[in-house]
Amino acid sequence: MAKVMAVNAGSSSLKFKLYEMPEEKVICSGNAERIGHEDAIFGIKYNGENDKKVLPILDHARAVELLVEALIEKGIIKSMDEIIALGHRIVQGGKYFSHSELFNKDTEDKIESLIPLAPLHNKAHLVGFRAFKKILPNVTSVAVFDTAFHQSMEEQDYVFPIPYEYTVKYDCRRYGAHGTSHQYLAEKGAKYLPGIKHPRIISCHIGSGASITAIKDGKCVATSMGLTPLGGIMMGTRTGDLDPSVMNYLCKCTGKSVEEMYQIFNKQSGLLGVSEVSNDSRDIAAACEAKNPKALLADKLFIRRVCDYIGQYFVRLGGADLIIFSAGIGENSPEFRQKVIDEIAPALGVEIDRELNKGLRGKEALLSTPNSKIKVALIPTDEEVMLARDAYKAYLEEHK
């Protein structure tokens, strides 16, 4: 039996999940939060236990050390030699990677060169990779890219209407994100479409960060996020798509710099910015119940933006066979799912079982009724298992 670790290093966090492969059985999972602080949190779940402690974790290297110590001390593994491969999540793979890649000098250099396109993410991913490399220098390490699944888009789907020189010179184009999730959902969703030769799926990964992808024959043909995760639909704190002149206009009005306004678009906009309540959809729902007018507006705007993309991708695909709801909001908010379906139903002939939908949170199910012209499913996403699969596959290739 082989053990494979899925790793997701953020700017101040380190999430992990250890699998028994190829069974894909989760042995343990956990994370380190608030890295860089004296009151950081390290947590690990194993054998039904959930251990958490608050302690200084000043960098990712220390977080990795704590993880290794916990694995050994708690008897989860006897030796680090039991771990044969690591799958590292990488947000931005740019134009270079259309599939997962072994970590070598070239891969590392390219990921580093893409930091300007994902400054918080790619830099942190490399820090996490290097921290693990010190402890497990000879283990198969694989970079699994959020953008890779979207590399199958045609040129007219990823090029921006800017001077073409900028597209080529600066690699300024649509890359998308959440590709690992959308790929997983497409693979899981295929079972609901037996006998359909060319399945057309609209995958809705709706969490605090959110994206929608049009998928045909298992490949991405269009996706909502753009050059960075700021593009696409409205999100928890992100604007999503805007008239580009909004940036220039607001900078002039407020006296803020482009960088300051960019940070506002990323961190103070979306549900938070419109509602002035919270970036958390649960808080927005509670405020809507209390008839808070700004929360009601934020909720309606969010639903409208999601529906706009579903309609756009219905046209792009020439119809649709399946709509998938997933991620934090998509999996756990029956109200959100029902509102989206109610809005698109008159145009697309979609219908879901209202009572079934009401009772479902985070559990896979086919929601649509037999009368629905498009099937609708709730499928919890699992990006970590995709990291583990690709790392295990790379290990087997290396050791043929």
N, C-alpha and C positions, 0 to 999 in steps of 0.2 A: 504493500500500500504506500502511496506517495502523498506527501504533504506539500501543498502549494499555498503561498500567502498572497492575498490581494491587498494592495497598498494604495491609499489615496491621501497624499500629503497636500494640505492646504497651507495658506500663509501662516496660520497660527494653530493648525490642527494636524493630526495624523490618525487616519482611520485605517483599520485593518480587519481582515477576516481570514482565518486559516481553514483550508479545506482538505478533506481526504479525497484524493483523486484516483481514478476517474469517477468515483461514486458521487462526487460533488456534495459530500456530506460536510456540513459546517462543524468544525471542532471547537472553535472559539471566535469571538469577535470583540471589538472594542475601539476605543479611541483615546487620544490625548488632546485635550482642549486648552485653549489659552496659553499655548506655547509662547515663551518669552516673558512669562509672568511668575511671580513668587507663589501665587495662589492658583496655579494651573491644576487641571483635573485629569487623572488617569483612571480609565475604567476598562474592565475586561469581563466578558460573559463566557462562562464555560460550565458544563455539567449542571445546568440549572442555577448556577451561582451568578451573582452580579456584584463584583467587587469594585468599589470606587474609593479613591483617596485624593485629597488635596495636598499638593506639595510643589516646590519650585521645579519647573521644567523650562530651563532658560533657552534651549534650542532643540532642533529636531533630533540631533545626535543623542541627546539625553532621553528624548521620548522613545527612540529606538532601543536604547539600553534598558529602559524600564520595561518595554515589551519583552525583550529577550529574558530579562530576569524573571518576569511574571510567568512566562511559558515554562521555564525550568523549575522555579520554586513551587509552582502549583501542580507540577507533574503532568502538564498538558503534553509536553514532549520531554524525552530524556536528554536529547542533545540537539543542537541547532543543525547538526548534520542530517536530521530527518527531513528538513525542509529542502526540497530539490529545486524549487523555482519560485520566483517572485514576479507578480504582474503589477506594474506601476501604471496608474491612471495618469495620462498626460492630456491636458485640455486642448492644447493647440499644436497640431502637427503641420500646419501650413500646407503648402503645395507638395511637400516632400513625401508624405506618408498616406498611402491608400489602404494600408493594413498594419497590423501590429508588427513591431520590429524588435529584434534583439538589441539590447543596450550594448553599444560599443562606442568607440571614440567619435565616429561619424554621427551616430544617432544622437549622442550627448551634445555635440557641437551644434547640430541643427536645431535641437530643442532650445538650446541656449540662444541661438540667433533669433528665435521666434518670441523671446520674452517681451519685446515691445507690443506684440499682438495680444498677449495675455500676461501682463506684468505680475499680477498677484499669484496666478496659477503656475505658469511654467517654471518660474524661479523656485517656488516652493516644491514643485515636483522634483526638481533636480537636487534640491537640498535633501529631500527624503531619500532619493535614490542613492546619493553619495553617503548618507549616514548608514544605510543598509549595506552598501558595498564594503565599508570598513569592517563590518562584523561578519558579513557573508561574501567574501571577495570572489569565491569560485562558483557561486550559485547562479544558475541560469536566470537572468533578469530581462524582462520584456517590457517594452513601452507600448501601452495600449492607448490609442489616440481617440479623443472625443470627436475629432474632425474626420477621421479616416472613412467612416461609413458614407459621408457626404461627398467624397471625392468622385463618385459616379455621376454627379450632376453634369448636364450638358453646359457648354460654355455660356449659352444665352440665359441659363438659370443662375450662374454664379458671377458673371461680370456685371459690374456697376456701370451706369451710363455716365462715366467721367472720362476725361481725356485718356485714350487707351494707353498712352505713354505711362501714366501713373499706375495703371493695372499691371503693366509689365515690369516697370522699373522698381516699384515699391511692393509688388505682390498684394495690391489693394483689391480685394475681391470678397465674395461671400464664402465663408468657411463653415458656418454653422457650429453647433455644439450638441451635447447629449447624444452623439452618434452611437455610443456603446449601448445606451438605453434603447434608442430607436431600433437598432439592429436586433437586440434581444426581443423587443416587442413584436417586430415583424416575424421573427422565427416562431415565437409562441403563438402569434395570431394566425399563422398559416393553417393550424389544425381546424379552425372554424370555417375554412374555405375549401373543403374537399371537392375535387373535381374541377375547380376553377383553374384554367391553364395559365392565365396571366393575372394573378391576384393584385388588386389595387387597394392599398391600405392607407388610411390617414391616421397617423400615430400622434397622440396628444400627450406629451410629457409636461404635466402642469403641476409645478411646485412653486416655491418662492422664485426660483429661476424656471422659466418655462419656454418650451419650443414645440413646434408642430412640424411634422415631416410627411411629405407625400412619397409613398413607396410603391413601386411597381416591380413585379417579378423578384421581390426580395431586395431591390436596390433603391437607394434614395434618388429621386428625380428633382426634388425641391425641398428646401427647409427654411424655417422662418428666421433663425438667428443669422446675423450677417458677418461682417469683418470680425466682430467680437460678440460676446453674449448680450450686448446692449440692444441689438436689433431684434426685430420681430414683434411679438405680442407684448402688451403691457405685462409687467411682472410685479413682484413684491415691492422692490425699490427701484426698478429700472423702467425707463420710459417705453421701451420698444420703439417701433418706427415713428419718426417725426419728420415734418417738413424741415429740411436742413437749415432753412433760414431762421428757425427758432433759436439756434445757437447764437448766431450773429446778433439777432435782435435783442435777446435777453442779456447778452454780454454788454451791449450798448446801454440798455436800460438800467442794469444793476451796477455797472462798473466792474463786474467780476471778470477774471481772466477766462480764457478758453478752458484751461485746465480746471479751474474752480467749477465752472459750469458743467464740464464733463463729469466731474465727481458728483455733482448734484443730480445729473441725469442718471447716474449709476446707483447712487446710494440714498437719495432723498426723494425720489419720484415714484412712479407706479402707484400701487395701492396706497402706500404710505403718503405720497405727495398729494394725491387727490383727496383722500379721506381725512388726512391730518389726524388719523387715529392710530394706525399700525400698518406694518407690512405683512402681518399675519392674517390670513384669510379667516381664521376663526374669530379673531377680534373684530374684523370687518362684519362678519355675519352677526355677531352679538350687537354691534352698533346699528346694523340694519334693523334688527328686531326692535331696537329702541327708537326707530324712525329717524336716525341721524341722517340729515339730508346729504352731507358730503360722503358718508359711508355708502349710502344708497347709490349715489352717482358713481363712486369708485367701482362698486359691484356691477352696475349696469355697463360701465365702460369696459371693464375686464371681460365680461361675457361677450360683449359686442366684438371686441378685438379677436377673441378666440373664434367666434362664429365666422367672422370675415375671412380668416385664414382657412377654416374648413371649407367654406364656399369656394375660395380661390383654388384650393387643391383638388376639390371635386372637379372643377373645370380642367385643371392641369392634367389630371389623370384620365379625363374622359369618362368620369363616373367614379364610383367607389363601391367596394364590396364589404369593407369593414372599417369602422371607426373605433380606435382604442383609446381609452382613458387610463392614464397611469400617473405615477409620482405622487407627491404629498397631497395635493389638492384633488387631483384626478382620481386617486385611489380612495380617499377618505372623506370626500364631501359629496354625499348624495344630492344635496341641494344644487351644487355647482353643475353636476352632470345633468340633472333634470332641466335646469335653466338653459343650458346649451342646447339640449335636444329640443326643447320647446321652441327655441328661436329658429333652429334650422329645419324643423319638421315641415312647415308649409312648403318650402322649396324642395326639400330632398326626400320627403316621404318617410322620414325616420320615426320610429316609435319604440319606446322601451317600456318594460313592465314597471310601472310606478312603485308598486308595493315591493317587488324584488329589489329595485334600486334603493329604496329607503333603508333597507336593512343591511346594506353591504358597505363595509369599510375594509379596505386592504385585502379582500378575498376575491380570487379570480372567478368570473362568471360571465356568461352570455346574457346581456341585459335586454337585447332587442326581442320584440314579439315576432311571431310568424308573419304578421302583416307588414312588418318593416321592410322597406325597399333596400335598406342597407343594414347589415348586421352591426351591432354595437357591443363591445366587450370591455369589461374592467379587467385589466391584467397588471398586477403589481410588478414593477420593474425590478431587475436584479443586475445592476452593473458589475457588482463584485464577481459574480460567477462568470461573467464574460472575461474579466481579467484573469481569473484562475484558469479558464479553459484555454485561453491563448498562451498563457505561460506554460501550462502542462503540454500543450501541443508542441511548443518550441523546444521544450526539454526532450520530448520523444524524438524530434527531428535531429537534435544535437547528439543523441545517444543511440542512433540506429545501429 
